[in-house]
């Protein structure tokens, strides 16, 4: 590109999250960066948007750097909407979301606020990537994946992401020297078995804490779960068209 690209950066862990701060550093090497991120953690918000209460979007400065930053009271999808239509008032050349603290592989993409922000950008016609590291710790080592984040982002800018497609990128929790490379994958057919831990608060009122067990029964070696387990970075192209095209012909045989 002849000029520095305009890059919108967001996440779901909140504007102070180390993963976001590392993503901002990397994007500053590539283009002109505007950050619109939640003012508090918004993990597992999916594609929720705010319609019944006000939204605040406040200029803020967390770290040194040339980036422009805003803290938003809404969801990750809200951040992208506000970023595009009110802050930038134009479509950026790229939207990146993350780096998430924890996995967004397989079925997790459905619940992910990180990926929903990227998907919202895709809906707006903006090339978009969601980045996640398989480490839930607040002080996770994002340095190990920074070069890959830059490489993937530059490739997306130079090659172009197919229309209607968003890239879901997950990094294994490994030292940089142990990462074997990048694999383009499909989403593994896996699921959660939900469990609710029933507890009682000091006032005697019952409440529930969601827990669960992740089950991967997909034995394919072309999946994101296989790639991550075997030391590779997974890239899954996803899209927001939820039509089950393979079912249309069968449904047309029904007698309505």
C-alpha positions in Angstrom: 0.0 0.0 0.0 1.3 3.5 -0.9 0.2 5.1 2.4 0.1 3.8 6.0 -3.2 1.8 6.4 -5.8 3.0 8.9 -6.3 0.3 11.5 -9.1 -0.1 14.1 -8.1 -2.0 17.2 -10.5 -3.5 19.7 -10.9 -6.5 22.1 -13.2 -8.0 24.7 -10.9 -8.2 27.7 -10.9 -4.4 28.2 -8.8 -1.5 27.2 -6.1 -2.1 29.9 -5.6 -5.8 29.0 -2.0 -6.8 28.2 -3.1 -8.6 25.1 -4.6 -5.5 23.6 -1.6 -3.4 24.6 0.7 -5.8 22.7 -1.6 -5.7 19.7 -1.5 -1.9 19.7 2.3 -2.0 19.7 2.4 -4.3 16.7 -0.2 -2.4 14.8 1.7 0.9 15.3 4.5 -0.7 13.3 2.1 -1.2 10.4 -0.2 1.7 10.2 -2.1 4.6 11.9 -4.0 3.1 14.9 -7.3 4.1 16.5 -8.3 2.0 19.5 -11.9 1.7 20.6 -12.2 -0.9 23.3 -14.4 -1.8 26.2 -13.8 0.1 29.5 -14.2 -3.2 31.4 -14.0 -6.9 30.6 -16.6 -8.1 28.1 -15.6 -11.7 27.6 -18.1 -14.2 26.2 -20.5 -11.4 25.2 -20.9 -12.9 21.8 -22.5 -10.4 19.3 -24.5 -8.5 21.9 -25.1 -4.8 21.2 -26.4 -2.1 23.5 -29.9 -0.8 22.6 -31.7 -0.1 26.0 -29.1 2.1 27.7 -26.6 4.9 26.8 -23.1 4.4 25.5 -20.2 6.4 26.7 -17.0 6.6 24.6 -14.2 8.6 26.3 -10.8 9.6 25.0 -8.1 8.0 27.1 -4.3 7.4 27.1 -3.0 4.2 28.6 0.5 3.8 27.1 3.0 5.9 25.2 2.6 5.7 21.5 1.1 7.5 18.5 -2.2 5.7 18.7 -5.6 7.4 19.5 -7.6 5.6 22.1 -11.2 5.6 23.3 -12.7 3.6 26.2 -16.3 2.5 25.4 -18.9 1.4 28.0 -20.5 -1.0 25.5 -19.8 -4.5 24.1 -17.0 -5.4 21.6 -19.5 -5.1 18.7 -20.6 -1.7 20.0 -16.9 -0.6 20.0 -16.6 -1.4 16.3 -19.9 0.3 15.4 -18.9 3.5 17.3 -15.4 3.3 16.0 -16.5 3.1 12.3 -19.5 5.5 12.4 -18.6 8.1 15.0 -14.9 8.1 15.8 -13.3 7.4 12.3 -16.4 8.3 10.3 -15.0 6.0 7.6 -14.1 2.4 7.0 -10.5 1.5 8.2 -8.3 -0.6 6.0 -8.2 -3.3 8.7 -9.8 -4.2 12.0 -8.0 -6.4 14.5 -9.4 -7.7 17.7 -7.5 -9.2 20.6 -5.1 -10.5 21.5 -7.6 -12.5 23.6 -6.5 -14.0 26.9 -7.7 -17.6 26.1 -8.9 -19.8 23.3 -11.4 -18.9 20.7 -11.0 -22.0 18.7 -13.8 -24.4 17.6 -17.2 -23.7 19.1 -15.8 -21.0 21.3 -16.0 -18.6 18.3 -19.8 -18.5 18.8 -19.5 -17.0 22.3 -16.4 -14.9 21.8 -16.6 -11.2 22.2 -13.2 -10.9 20.5 -14.4 -12.7 17.4 -17.8 -10.9 17.4 -16.0 -7.6 17.2 -14.1 -8.9 14.2 -17.3 -10.2 12.7 -19.0 -6.9 13.2 -16.2 -5.3 11.2 -16.7 -7.9 8.5 -20.4 -7.1 8.3 -19.3 -3.5 7.7 -17.2 -4.6 4.8 -13.9 -4.2 6.6 -11.1 -6.8 6.4 -11.0 -8.2 10.0 -8.9 -10.6 12.1 -9.5 -11.9 15.6 -6.3 -13.0 17.5 -6.3 -15.2 20.6 -3.7 -16.9 22.7 -4.4 -20.1 24.5 -3.4 -18.6 27.9 -6.0 -17.2 30.3 -3.4 -15.6 32.6 -3.5 -11.8 32.8 0.3 -11.8 32.5 0.4 -14.2 29.5 3.5 -14.0 27.2 2.3 -12.1 24.2 5.8 -11.4 23.0 6.1 -14.9 21.7 3.4 -14.3 19.1 3.9 -10.6 18.2 5.9 -11.3 15.0 3.2 -13.7 13.8 0.5 -11.1 14.5 2.4 -8.7 12.3 3.0 -11.2 9.6 -0.6 -12.3 9.4 -1.9 -8.7 9.4 0.5 -7.6 6.7 -0.5 -10.6 4.6 -4.1 -9.7 5.0 -3.5 -6.1 3.9 -1.4 -7.1 0.9 -3.4 -10.1 -0.3 -6.9 -9.0 0.7 -9.3 -11.2 2.8 -12.1 -12.8 0.7 -15.3 -10.8 0.9 -17.5 -11.7 3.8 -14.7 -13.7 5.5 -13.1 -13.0 8.9 -9.9 -14.7 10.0 -10.0 -16.5 13.4 -6.4 -16.8 14.5 -5.4 -18.8 17.6 -1.9 -19.2 19.0 -0.7 -22.2 21.1 0.7 -21.4 24.5 4.3 -22.1 23.5 7.7 -20.3 23.4 8.3 -18.7 20.0 11.0 -21.2 19.1 8.6 -24.1 19.7 5.8 -22.9 17.4 6.0 -25.0 14.2 4.3 -22.6 11.9 0.8 -21.7 10.6 -2.0 -24.0 9.4 -5.2 -23.0 7.6 -7.8 -25.1 9.3 -11.5 -25.8 9.6 -13.3 -25.3 12.9 -13.3 -28.6 14.9 -16.6 -30.2 15.8 -16.4 -29.8 19.5 -18.7 -28.7 22.3 -19.1 -27.9 26.0 -20.8 -30.0 28.6 -22.2 -27.2 30.8 -22.3 -27.7 34.6 -23.6 -25.3 37.1 -21.9 -25.1 40.5 -24.8 -24.3 42.9 -23.7 -22.2 45.9 -25.2 -20.2 48.7 -24.2 -16.6 49.6 -23.7 -15.3 53.1 -27.4 -14.2 53.2 -28.6 -17.7 52.4 -29.6 -17.0 48.8 -28.7 -19.6 46.2 -26.7 -18.7 43.1 -25.0 -20.5 40.3 -21.5 -20.4 38.8 -21.2 -21.7 35.3 -18.5 -24.3 34.7 -18.0 -27.0 32.1 -15.9 -29.5 30.2 -14.7 -29.0 26.7 -15.2 -32.1 24.5 -13.5 -32.5 21.2 -14.6 -35.7 19.4 -13.2 -34.5 16.0 -10.3 -36.6 15.0 -9.5 -34.7 11.8 -6.0 -33.5 11.3 -7.2 -30.4 9.4 -8.9 -28.8 12.4 -7.9 -25.8 14.6 -7.9 -28.1 17.7 -5.5 -30.5 16.0 -3.2 -27.7 14.9 -3.0 -26.0 18.3 -2.5 -29.3 20.1 0.4 -30.1 17.8 2.2 -26.8 18.1 0.8 -24.8 15.1 -1.0 -21.5 14.8 -4.5 -22.1 13.5 -6.2 -19.8 11.0 -9.9 -20.5 10.4 -11.8 -18.4 7.8 -15.3 -17.8 9.1 -18.2 -15.9 7.8 -21.4 -14.4 9.1 -23.8 -16.0 6.6 -25.4 -18.6 8.9 -27.4 -20.2 6.1 -27.2 -24.0 6.1 -27.0 -24.2 2.3 -26.8 -28.0 2.3 -30.2 -28.2 4.0 -32.2 -26.1 1.5 -32.8 -28.9 -1.0 -34.1 -31.2 1.8 -36.4 -28.6 3.3 -37.9 -27.9 -0.1 -39.2 -31.5 -0.1 -41.3 -30.9 3.0 -45.1 -30.6 2.5 -45.9 -27.3 4.1 
